[in-house]
Amino acid sequence: MPAANAEWTAPEYARSDEPFTGPERPMLDAFLDRYRASLLMRCSGLTGGQLALRSVPPSNLSLLGIVRHLTDVERTYFRRRWGGQDIASYYATQDRPDGPAWRRPG
């Protein structure tokens, strides 16, 4: 059993090459997988605290913030714009556009 104060560390992640020719849907799926994997590779080996660490004050940019941003971007494109679903942003709210990761709307 891990120690009570053990901190989570992002696992190692390998990126694969996408197909450069072929049917459109498999190519687009592979491009998206590669972009996701690129970010996961940059997070590999970092603790949760390191992922949340902001780059340079007063910026609120962190790798965790980039993950949150990309989560909302994918939800916006795939579920709202293309899927026609009326869903809220996963993390941000209108009154708190930079709301913390633990504060999800209803």
MMTF fields as JSON, N, C-alpha, C and O atoms, coordinates in Angstrom:
{
  "mmtfVersion": "1.0.0",
  "mmtfProducer": "UNKNOWN",
  "numBonds": 423,
  "numAtoms": 424,
  "numGroups": 106,
  "numChains": 1,
  "numModels": 1,
  "chainsPerModel": [1],
  "groupsPerChain": [106],
  "chainIdList": ["A"],
  "bondAtomList": [4, 2, 8, 6, 12, 10, 16, 14, 20, 18, 24, 22, 28, 26, 32, 30, 36, 34, 40, 38, 44, 42, 48, 46, 52, 50, 56, 54, 60, 58, 64, 62, 68, 66, 72, 70, 76, 74, 80, 78, 84, 82, 88, 86, 92, 90, 96, 94, 100, 98, 104, 102, 108, 106, 112, 110, 116, 114, 120, 118, 124, 122, 128, 126, 132, 130, 136, 134, 140, 138, 144, 142, 148, 146, 152, 150, 156, 154, 160, 158, 164, 162, 168, 166, 172, 170, 176, 174, 180, 178, 184, 182, 188, 186, 192, 190, 196, 194, 200, 198, 204, 202, 208, 206, 212, 210, 216, 214, 220, 218, 224, 222, 228, 226, 232, 230, 236, 234, 240, 238, 244, 242, 248, 246, 252, 250, 256, 254, 260, 258, 264, 262, 268, 266, 272, 270, 276, 274, 280, 278, 284, 282, 288, 286, 292, 290, 296, 294, 300, 298, 304, 302, 308, 306, 312, 310, 316, 314, 320, 318, 324, 322, 328, 326, 332, 330, 336, 334, 340, 338, 344, 342, 348, 346, 352, 350, 356, 354, 360, 358, 364, 362, 368, 366, 372, 370, 376, 374, 380, 378, 384, 382, 388, 386, 392, 390, 396, 394, 400, 398, 404, 402, 408, 406, 412, 410, 416, 414, 420, 418],
  "bondOrderList": [1, 1, 1, 1, 1, 1, 1, 1, 1, 1, 1, 1, 1, 1, 1, 1, 1, 1, 1, 1, 1, 1, 1, 1, 1, 1, 1, 1, 1, 1, 1, 1, 1, 1, 1, 1, 1, 1, 1, 1, 1, 1, 1, 1, 1, 1, 1, 1, 1, 1, 1, 1, 1, 1, 1, 1, 1, 1, 1, 1, 1, 1, 1, 1, 1, 1, 1, 1, 1, 1, 1, 1, 1, 1, 1, 1, 1, 1, 1, 1, 1, 1, 1, 1, 1, 1, 1, 1, 1, 1, 1, 1, 1, 1, 1, 1, 1, 1, 1, 1, 1, 1, 1, 1, 1],
  "groupList": [{"groupName": "MET", "atomNameList": ["N", "CA", "C", "O"], "elementList": ["N", "C", "C", "O"], "formalChargeList": [0, 0, 0, 0], "bondAtomList": [1, 0, 2, 1, 3, 2], "bondOrderList": [1, 1, 2], "singleLetterCode": "M", "chemCompType": "L-PEPTIDE LINKING"}, {"groupName": "PRO", "atomNameList": ["N", "CA", "C", "O"], "elementList": ["N", "C", "C", "O"], "formalChargeList": [0, 0, 0, 0], "bondAtomList": [1, 0, 2, 1, 3, 2], "bondOrderList": [1, 1, 2], "singleLetterCode": "P", "chemCompType": "L-PEPTIDE LINKING"}, {"groupName": "ALA", "atomNameList": ["N", "CA", "C", "O"], "elementList": ["N", "C", "C", "O"], "formalChargeList": [0, 0, 0, 0], "bondAtomList": [1, 0, 2, 1, 3, 2], "bondOrderList": [1, 1, 2], "singleLetterCode": "A", "chemCompType": "L-PEPTIDE LINKING"}, {"groupName": "ASN", "atomNameList": ["N", "CA", "C", "O"], "elementList": ["N", "C", "C", "O"], "formalChargeList": [0, 0, 0, 0], "bondAtomList": [1, 0, 2, 1, 3, 2], "bondOrderList": [1, 1, 2], "singleLetterCode": "N", "chemCompType": "L-PEPTIDE LINKING"}, {"groupName": "GLU", "atomNameList": ["N", "CA", "C", "O"], "elementList": ["N", "C", "C", "O"], "formalChargeList": [0, 0, 0, 0], "bondAtomList": [1, 0, 2, 1, 3, 2], "bondOrderList": [1, 1, 2], "singleLetterCode": "E", "chemCompType": "L-PEPTIDE LINKING"}, {"groupName": "TRP", "atomNameList": ["N", "CA", "C", "O"], "elementList": ["N", "C", "C", "O"], "formalChargeList": [0, 0, 0, 0], "bondAtomList": [1, 0, 2, 1, 3, 2], "bondOrderList": [1, 1, 2], "singleLetterCode": "W", "chemCompType": "L-PEPTIDE LINKING"}, {"groupName": "THR", "atomNameList": ["N", "CA", "C", "O"], "elementList": ["N", "C", "C", "O"], "formalChargeList": [0, 0, 0, 0], "bondAtomList": [1, 0, 2, 1, 3, 2], "bondOrderList": [1, 1, 2], "singleLetterCode": "T", "chemCompType": "L-PEPTIDE LINKING"}, {"groupName": "TYR", "atomNameList": ["N", "CA", "C", "O"], "elementList": ["N", "C", "C", "O"], "formalChargeList": [0, 0, 0, 0], "bondAtomList": [1, 0, 2, 1, 3, 2], "bondOrderList": [1, 1, 2], "singleLetterCode": "Y", "chemCompType": "L-PEPTIDE LINKING"}, {"groupName": "ARG", "atomNameList": ["N", "CA", "C", "O"], "elementList": ["N", "C", "C", "O"], "formalChargeList": [0, 0, 0, 0], "bondAtomList": [1, 0, 2, 1, 3, 2], "bondOrderList": [1, 1, 2], "singleLetterCode": "R", "chemCompType": "L-PEPTIDE LINKING"}, {"groupName": "SER", "atomNameList": ["N", "CA", "C", "O"], "elementList": ["N", "C", "C", "O"], "formalChargeList": [0, 0, 0, 0], "bondAtomList": [1, 0, 2, 1, 3, 2], "bondOrderList": [1, 1, 2], "singleLetterCode": "S", "chemCompType": "L-PEPTIDE LINKING"}, {"groupName": "ASP", "atomNameList": ["N", "CA", "C", "O"], "elementList": ["N", "C", "C", "O"], "formalChargeList": [0, 0, 0, 0], "bondAtomList": [1, 0, 2, 1, 3, 2], "bondOrderList": [1, 1, 2], "singleLetterCode": "D", "chemCompType": "L-PEPTIDE LINKING"}, {"groupName": "PHE", "atomNameList": ["N", "CA", "C", "O"], "elementList": ["N", "C", "C", "O"], "formalChargeList": [0, 0, 0, 0], "bondAtomList": [1, 0, 2, 1, 3, 2], "bondOrderList": [1, 1, 2], "singleLetterCode": "F", "chemCompType": "L-PEPTIDE LINKING"}, {"groupName": "GLY", "atomNameList": ["N", "CA", "C", "O"], "elementList": ["N", "C", "C", "O"], "formalChargeList": [0, 0, 0, 0], "bondAtomList": [1, 0, 2, 1, 3, 2], "bondOrderList": [1, 1, 2], "singleLetterCode": "G", "chemCompType": "PEPTIDE LINKING"}, {"groupName": "LEU", "atomNameList": ["N", "CA", "C", "O"], "elementList": ["N", "C", "C", "O"], "formalChargeList": [0, 0, 0, 0], "bondAtomList": [1, 0, 2, 1, 3, 2], "bondOrderList": [1, 1, 2], "singleLetterCode": "L", "chemCompType": "L-PEPTIDE LINKING"}, {"groupName": "CYS", "atomNameList": ["N", "CA", "C", "O"], "elementList": ["N", "C", "C", "O"], "formalChargeList": [0, 0, 0, 0], "bondAtomList": [1, 0, 2, 1, 3, 2], "bondOrderList": [1, 1, 2], "singleLetterCode": "C", "chemCompType": "L-PEPTIDE LINKING"}, {"groupName": "GLN", "atomNameList": ["N", "CA", "C", "O"], "elementList": ["N", "C", "C", "O"], "formalChargeList": [0, 0, 0, 0], "bondAtomList": [1, 0, 2, 1, 3, 2], "bondOrderList": [1, 1, 2], "singleLetterCode": "Q", "chemCompType": "L-PEPTIDE LINKING"}, {"groupName": "VAL", "atomNameList": ["N", "CA", "C", "O"], "elementList": ["N", "C", "C", "O"], "formalChargeList": [0, 0, 0, 0], "bondAtomList": [1, 0, 2, 1, 3, 2], "bondOrderList": [1, 1, 2], "singleLetterCode": "V", "chemCompType": "L-PEPTIDE LINKING"}, {"groupName": "ILE", "atomNameList": ["N", "CA", "C", "O"], "elementList": ["N", "C", "C", "O"], "formalChargeList": [0, 0, 0, 0], "bondAtomList": [1, 0, 2, 1, 3, 2], "bondOrderList": [1, 1, 2], "singleLetterCode": "I", "chemCompType": "L-PEPTIDE LINKING"}, {"groupName": "HIS", "atomNameList": ["N", "CA", "C", "O"], "elementList": ["N", "C", "C", "O"], "formalChargeList": [0, 0, 0, 0], "bondAtomList": [1, 0, 2, 1, 3, 2], "bondOrderList": [1, 1, 2], "singleLetterCode": "H", "chemCompType": "L-PEPTIDE LINKING"}],
  "groupTypeList": [0, 1, 2, 2, 3, 2, 4, 5, 6, 2, 1, 4, 7, 2, 8, 9, 10, 4, 1, 11, 6, 12, 1, 4, 8, 1, 0, 13, 10, 2, 11, 13, 10, 8, 7, 8, 2, 9, 13, 13, 0, 8, 14, 9, 12, 13, 6, 12, 12, 15, 13, 2, 13, 8, 9, 16, 1, 1, 9, 3, 13, 9, 13, 13, 12, 17, 16, 8, 18, 13, 6, 10, 16, 4, 8, 6, 7, 11, 8, 8, 8, 5, 12, 12, 15, 10, 17, 2, 9, 7, 7, 2, 6, 15, 10, 8, 1, 10, 12, 1, 2, 5, 8, 8, 1, 12],
  "groupIdList": [1, 2, 3, 4, 5, 6, 7, 8, 9, 10, 11, 12, 13, 14, 15, 16, 17, 18, 19, 20, 21, 22, 23, 24, 25, 26, 27, 28, 29, 30, 31, 32, 33, 34, 35, 36, 37, 38, 39, 40, 41, 42, 43, 44, 45, 46, 47, 48, 49, 50, 51, 52, 53, 54, 55, 56, 57, 58, 59, 60, 61, 62, 63, 64, 65, 66, 67, 68, 69, 70, 71, 72, 73, 74, 75, 76, 77, 78, 79, 80, 81, 82, 83, 84, 85, 86, 87, 88, 89, 90, 91, 92, 93, 94, 95, 96, 97, 98, 99, 100, 101, 102, 103, 104, 105, 106],
  "secStructList": [7, 7, 7, 6, 6, 7, 7, 7, 5, 7, 7, 7, 7, 7, 7, 7, 7, 7, 7, 1, 1, 1, 7, 2, 2, 2, 2, 2, 2, 2, 2, 2, 2, 2, 2, 2, 2, 2, 2, 2, 2, 2, 2, 6, 6, 7, 5, 2, 2, 2, 2, 2, 7, 7, 1, 1, 6, 6, 7, 7, 7, 7, 2, 2, 2, 2, 2, 2, 2, 2, 2, 2, 2, 2, 0, 0, 0, 0, 0, 0, 0, 6, 6, 7, 7, 7, 7, 7, 7, 1, 1, 7, 7, 1, 1, 7, 6, 6, 7, 7, 6, 6, 7, 7, 7, 7],
  "xCoordList": [0.853, 0.0, 0.889, 1.836, 0.598, 1.415, 1.293, 0.279, 2.313, 2.289, 1.197, 0.841, 0.668, -0.43, -0.044, -0.899, 1.24, 1.643, 2.236, 2.804, 2.105, 2.622, 1.855, 0.637, 2.569, 1.947, 1.915, 2.861, 0.827, 0.657, 1.681, 1.997, 2.198, 3.131, 2.575, 2.114, 2.619, 2.115, 2.96, 4.188, 2.315, 3.062, 3.789, 3.472, 4.762, 5.457, 4.47, 3.544, 4.672, 3.746, 4.522, 5.363, 4.243, 4.918, 3.937, 2.747, 4.443, 3.622, 3.868, 5.003, 2.806, 2.953, 2.774, 2.187, 3.29, 3.134, 1.735, 1.187, 1.18, -0.148, -0.012, 1.061, -1.079, -1.029, -1.073, -1.856, -0.25, -0.202, -1.041, -1.266, -1.501, -2.375, -3.452, -3.294, -4.534, -5.602, -6.935, -7.069, -7.929, -9.253, -9.191, -8.385, -10.05, -10.009, -10.239, -9.487, -11.244, -11.572, -10.421, -10.065, -9.822, -8.69, -7.522, -6.843, -7.289, -6.208, -6.52, -5.651, -7.747, -8.121, -8.078, -7.608, -8.562, -8.484, -7.031, -6.72, -6.153, -4.743, -4.068, -3.227, -4.422, -3.867, -4.261, -3.423, -5.534, -6.005, -5.28, -4.858, -5.134, -4.398, -2.963, -2.432, -2.337, -0.944, -0.839, 0.091, -1.767, -1.742, -1.941, -1.257, -2.875, -3.082, -1.825, -1.41, -1.223, -0.019, 1.146, 1.958, 1.239, 2.318, 2.248, 3.275, 1.048, 0.896, 1.173, 1.839, 0.671, 0.917, 2.405, 2.875, 3.142, 4.59, 5.254, 6.18, 4.799, 5.384, 5.031, 5.739, 3.953, 3.533, 4.163, 4.145, 4.708, 5.261, 6.311, 7.195, 6.194, 7.171, 6.976, 7.703, 6.02, 5.774, 4.738, 3.817, 4.884, 3.903, 2.717, 2.783, 1.643, 0.48, 0.83, 0.334, 1.683, 2.11, 2.901, 2.735, 3.759, 4.532, 3.636, 3.861, 2.621, 1.696, 0.888, 0.527, 0.606, -0.179, 0.679, 0.144, 2.008, 2.911, 2.786, 2.853, 2.608, 2.472, 3.847, 4.821, 3.906, 5.191, 5.931, 7.027, 5.374, 6.025, 4.955, 4.01, 5.081, 4.106, 4.113, 5.182, 3.018, 1.685, 0.84, -0.365, 1.438, 0.697, 0.084, 0.669, -1.079, -1.678, -1.517, -2.22, -0.589, -0.348, 0.387, 1.413, -0.15, 0.49, 0.146, -0.76, 0.865, 0.521, -0.881, -1.616, -1.261, -2.619, -3.641, -4.7, -3.327, -4.216, -4.358, -5.438, -3.27, -3.331, -4.194, -4.977, -4.058, -4.905, -6.367, -7.214, -6.671, -8.046, -8.56, -9.688, -7.731, -8.128, -8.449, -9.477, -7.581, -7.813, -9.04, -9.709, -9.341, -10.568, -11.784, -12.683, -11.793, -12.917, -12.953, -14.036, -11.794, -11.761, -12.375, -13.192, -11.983, -12.549, -14.043, -14.803, -14.471, -15.907, -16.66, -17.729, -16.097, -16.756, -16.903, -17.988, -15.816, -15.883, -16.706, -17.584, -16.438, -17.096, -18.52, -19.382, -18.797, -20.128, -21.046, -22.225, -20.517, -21.38, -21.521, -22.634, -20.399, -20.473, -20.907, -21.837, -20.264, -20.575, -21.704, -22.485, -21.804, -22.843, -24.136, -25.159, -24.114, -25.328, -25.834, -26.989, -24.99, -25.421, -25.292, -24.361, -26.238, -26.205, -25.565, -26.258, -24.227, -23.505, -22.665, -22.253, -22.426, -21.609, -20.13, -19.756, -19.313, -17.878, -17.586, -18.275, -16.588, -16.298, -15.706, -16.029, -14.862, -14.199, -14.581, -14.88, -14.578, -14.807, -16.29, -17.13, -16.588, -17.95, -17.876, -16.792, -19.013, -19.024, -18.45, -17.739, -18.761, -18.247, -16.824, -16.163, -16.35, -14.982, -14.351, -14.256, -13.918, -13.371, -12.103, -11.769, -11.394, -10.196, -10.443, -9.525, -11.69, -12.052, -11.175, -10.7, -10.955, -10.072, -10.624, -11.826, -9.728, -10.095, -11.138, -11.937, -11.172, -12.117, -13.502, -14.44, -13.657, -14.959, -15.663, -15.571, -16.359, -17.103, -18.548, -19.122, -19.145, -20.569, -21.428, -21.137, -22.495, -23.482, -23.331, -24.131],
  "yCoordList": [-1.196, 0.0, 1.246, 1.322, 2.23, 3.439, 4.26, 4.195, 5.02, 5.9, 6.948, 7.326, 7.414, 8.373, 9.678, 10.354, 10.038, 11.298, 11.117, 12.054, 9.909, 9.665, 10.518, 10.668, 11.066, 11.923, 11.202, 10.5, 11.377, 10.761, 11.324, 12.513, 10.462, 10.872, 10.427, 9.295, 11.312, 10.991, 9.87, 9.922, 8.858, 7.741, 8.129, 9.139, 7.318, 7.517, 7.259, 6.46, 7.93, 7.804, 7.896, 8.779, 6.992, 6.99, 7.45, 7.14, 8.171, 8.7, 7.856, 7.473, 7.57, 6.806, 7.744, 8.82, 7.317, 8.114, 7.927, 6.825, 9.025, 8.95, 8.541, 8.686, 8.037, 7.777, 9.106, 9.994, 9.236, 10.463, 10.371, 11.379, 9.184, 8.988, 7.989, 7.232, 7.99, 7.035, 7.728, 8.908, 6.995, 7.578, 8.715, 8.687, 9.703, 10.913, 10.652, 11.166, 9.876, 9.691, 9.045, 9.565, 7.937, 7.376, 8.36, 8.389, 9.162, 10.149, 11.209, 11.56, 11.717, 12.729, 12.167, 12.841, 10.943, 10.291, 10.162, 10.409, 9.779, 9.596, 10.933, 11.006, 11.986, 13.313, 13.734, 14.217, 13.553, 13.914, 13.087, 13.628, 11.789, 10.935, 11.408, 11.401, 11.818, 12.277, 13.582, 13.74, 14.518, 15.766, 15.493, 16.079, 14.607, 14.239, 13.611, 13.951, 12.701, 12.013, 12.983, 12.806, 13.992, 14.977, 15.682, 15.885, 16.053, 16.692, 15.697, 16.037, 14.478, 13.469, 13.176, 12.934, 13.194, 12.976, 14.091, 13.826, 15.312, 16.421, 16.372, 16.945, 15.699, 15.555, 14.33, 14.225, 13.421, 12.169, 12.43, 13.271, 11.692, 11.771, 12.924, 13.02, 13.799, 14.927, 14.566, 13.793, 15.117, 14.904, 15.838, 16.769, 15.575, 16.446, 17.885, 18.815, 18.074, 19.418, 20.103, 21.299, 19.348, 19.926, 20.286, 21.3, 19.468, 19.765, 21.034, 21.752, 21.311, 22.48, 23.724, 24.825, 23.57, 24.7, 25.693, 25.311, 26.942, 27.98, 28.371, 28.408, 28.663, 28.886, 30.115, 29.981, 31.278, 32.522, 33.484, 33.79, 33.963, 34.94, 36.186, 36.556, 36.833, 36.602, 35.645, 35.537, 34.951, 34.031, 32.903, 32.465, 32.438, 31.265, 30.024, 29.032, 30.077, 28.963, 27.818, 28.03, 26.622, 25.414, 24.279, 24.414, 23.164, 22.017, 21.519, 21.124, 21.533, 21.135, 22.076, 21.634, 23.36, 24.323, 24.052, 24.218, 23.634, 23.307, 22.066, 22.011, 21.068, 19.867, 20.26, 19.8, 21.104, 21.561, 22.305, 22.084, 23.184, 23.946, 23.001, 23.158, 22.023, 21.109, 20.237, 19.851, 19.923, 19.187, 19.985, 19.454, 21.266, 22.114, 22.323, 22.376, 22.445, 22.618, 21.397, 21.539, 20.199, 18.991, 18.889, 18.543, 19.182, 19.141, 20.134, 19.821, 21.337, 22.361, 21.905, 21.996, 21.414, 21.026, 19.771, 19.755, 18.722, 17.447, 17.36, 16.815, 17.863, 17.7, 18.883, 18.694, 20.105, 21.27, 21.639, 21.726, 21.855, 22.337, 21.239, 21.446, 20.094, 19.033, 18.139, 17.635, 17.934, 17.051, 17.754, 17.101, 19.093, 19.854, 19.747, 20.079, 19.288, 19.148, 20.479, 21.247, 20.739, 21.961, 21.603, 21.26, 21.685, 21.322, 22.502, 23.349, 22.537, 23.594, 23.253, 22.109, 24.265, 24.064, 23.107, 23.145, 22.263, 21.261, 21.887, 21.45, 22.881, 23.484, 24.935, 25.319, 25.735, 27.163, 27.479, 26.737, 28.586, 29.115, 30.537, 31.109, 31.097, 32.443, 33.464, 34.384, 33.301, 34.243, 33.905, 34.733, 32.696, 32.292, 31.532, 30.306, 32.246, 31.578, 30.773, 29.873, 31.075, 30.315, 29.489, 29.26, 29.032, 28.274, 27.042, 26.464, 26.634, 25.501, 24.18, 24.041, 23.217, 21.928, 21.199, 20.457, 21.371, 20.636, 21.245, 20.641, 22.403, 23.084, 22.877, 23.709, 21.774, 21.477, 21.895, 21.747, 22.411, 22.758, 21.511, 20.463, 21.647, 20.616, 19.401, 18.48],
  "zCoordList": [0.0, 0.0, 0.0, 0.783, -0.871, -0.918, 0.353, 1.048, 0.653, 1.815, 1.657, 0.541, 2.788, 2.767, 2.082, 1.511, 2.134, 1.526, 0.131, -0.429, -0.433, -1.786, -2.786, -2.685, -3.737, -4.739, -6.077, -6.436, -6.811, -8.12, -9.09, -9.051, -9.961, -11.009, -12.35, -12.493, -13.327, -14.67, -15.272, -15.212, -15.851, -16.439, -17.717, -18.346, -18.09, -19.357, -20.493, -20.351, -21.603, -22.721, -24.024, -24.193, -24.932, -26.234, -27.311, -27.259, -28.256, -29.349, -30.597, -30.879, -31.34, -32.582, -33.776, -33.658, -34.918, -36.133, -36.708, -36.719, -37.181, -37.794, -39.251, -39.837, -39.838, -41.281, -42.036, -41.694, -43.039, -43.828, -45.093, -45.763, -45.422, -46.577, -46.189, -45.231, -46.93, -46.684, -46.532, -46.854, -46.038, -45.836, -44.806, -43.876, -44.996, -44.179, -42.687, -41.859, -42.329, -40.908, -40.121, -39.064, -40.586, -39.839, -39.714, -38.687, -40.75, -40.667, -39.61, -38.812, -39.6, -38.613, -37.197, -36.281, -37.006, -35.693, -35.238, -34.073, -36.146, -35.811, -35.505, -34.609, -36.233, -35.931, -34.517, -33.756, -34.165, -32.834, -31.772, -30.749, -32.004, -31.065, -30.896, -29.786, -31.984, -31.915, -31.126, -30.335, -31.321, -30.558, -29.068, -28.229, -28.742, -27.34, -26.758, -25.65, -27.501, -27.036, -26.855, -25.946, -27.697, -27.566, -26.211, -25.563, -25.785, -24.483, -23.359, -22.381, -23.492, -22.456, -22.301, -21.189, -23.393, -23.316, -22.505, -21.738, -22.663, -21.916, -20.445, -19.617, -20.111, -18.715, -18.042, -16.816, -18.818, -18.29, -17.218, -17.381, -16.119, -15.042, -14.079, -13.09, -14.334, -13.448, -12.395, -12.662, -11.215, -10.155, -10.374, -11.176, -9.653, -9.735, -9.394, -10.031, -8.392, -8.016, -9.115, -9.355, -9.781, -10.884, -12.059, -12.72, -12.328, -13.419, -13.142, -14.075, -11.883, -11.506, -11.327, -11.2, -11.314, -11.113, -12.264, -13.432, -11.934, -12.955, -13.464, -12.712, -14.763, -15.417, -14.9, -14.355, -15.053, -14.658, -14.146, -14.874, -12.918, -12.441, -13.326, -13.811, -13.556, -13.012, -13.847, -13.616, -14.809, -15.666, -14.847, -13.856, -15.253, -14.611, -15.489, -15.297, -16.454, -17.358, -16.645, -15.999, -16.774, -16.26, -17.22, -18.041, -17.119, -17.96, -17.641, -18.547, -16.373, -16.0, -16.637, -17.083, -16.68, -17.333, -18.819, -19.386, -19.449, -20.88, -21.089, -22.038, -20.211, -20.301, -20.148, -20.912, -19.173, -18.973, -20.199, -20.64, -20.745, -21.937, -23.092, -23.751, -23.342, -24.457, -24.231, -25.189, -22.975, -22.662, -23.125, -23.777, -22.775, -23.193, -24.695, -25.278, -25.343, -26.8, -27.485, -28.395, -27.05, -27.665, -27.411, -28.317, -26.2, -25.907, -26.782, -27.305, -26.94, -27.75, -29.196, -29.771, -29.785, -31.195, -31.418, -32.281, -30.658, -30.949, -30.424, -31.115, -29.257, -28.684, -28.965, -29.264, -28.872, -29.072, -30.544, -31.063, -31.211, -32.596, -33.561, -34.341, -33.529, -34.483, -33.992, -34.799, -32.684, -32.16, -31.837, -31.627, -31.793, -31.525, -30.101, -29.835, -29.171, -27.78, -27.053, -27.294, -26.163, -25.355, -24.019, -23.062, -23.962, -22.741, -22.272, -23.065, -20.991, -20.394, -20.535, -20.794, -20.361, -20.302, -19.144, -18.124, -19.29, -18.264, -17.008, -15.903, -17.139, -15.983, -15.754, -14.624, -16.781, -16.623, -16.548, -17.059, -15.907, -15.896, -16.433, -16.543, -16.761, -17.323, -16.344, -16.748, -15.054, -14.062, -13.609, -12.982, -13.921, -13.559, -14.722, -14.676, -15.767, -16.952, -16.674, -17.445, -15.594, -15.217, -13.972, -13.185, -13.782, -12.59, -12.404, -13.382, -11.142, -10.868, -11.401, -11.624, -11.599, -12.194, -11.371, -11.943, -10.062, -9.232, -9.249, -8.728, -9.822, -9.833, -11.158, -12.061, -11.267, -12.502, -12.349, -11.27, -13.402, -13.318, -13.171, -13.748, -12.385, -12.124, -12.844, -12.676]
}
